[in-house]
Amino acid sequence: PALDGDRLFVQCDNEEKSFLVALDKKTGDELWRVERDAKSNWTTPFIWKNEKRTEIVTLGHAMVLSYGLDGKELWRVTGMSMPTASPLAANGWLYVGSGSQGDANRPFLAIKPGATGDITLADGAESNDFIAWRQPRVSGYTPSAIVHDGRAYLVHDTGILAVLNSKTGEQLYKVRVGGGGHT
């Protein structure tokens, strides 16, 4: 679960009936519930407080979905892999990556605040109005990136560390830090 103020958000995704629910943290009363087409995943909702609003960012099977504090969907991005790792916020943007064992589709995205609707990239595109940039094959299997001091650090499960400019997505360098190709 994720806590924001007096609300506890619980994401319950599975193969049959997925949902996101907001509960009163003191009483456990259900404030709202939204059905999701997300399928199974193993992530926690992420509360993204940005310059425009507070969002509940959730991950689903091959997608990222954001909700307002009222449970209404704000935006979504599809075309991710599964599993998708927990997002993080830095420099006012949201960063999220995905990767799956044996899958070549391992993108890492930087998302600007204020998005609405389906913000999935068009075929062949690496950015749009709300996706600042996309690196197509830089994430590892269940990636956990770090963004610090203008750089994004991602370790691939083959032992390669990729360092990106967090504002442009430009790869600054890659280096082997260990690992032998097995997760």
Buried (B, 14 or more C-beta within 10 A) or exposed (E): EBEBEEBBBBBEBEEEEBBBBBBEBEEEEEBBBBEBEBBEBEBBBBBBEBEEEEBBBBBBBBBBBBBEBEBEBBBBBBBBBBBBBBBBBBBEBBBBBBBBEEEEBBBBBBBBBBBEEEBBBEEEEBBBEBBBBBBEEBBBBBBEBEBEEEBBBBBBBBBBBBBBBBBEBEEEEBEEEEBEEEE
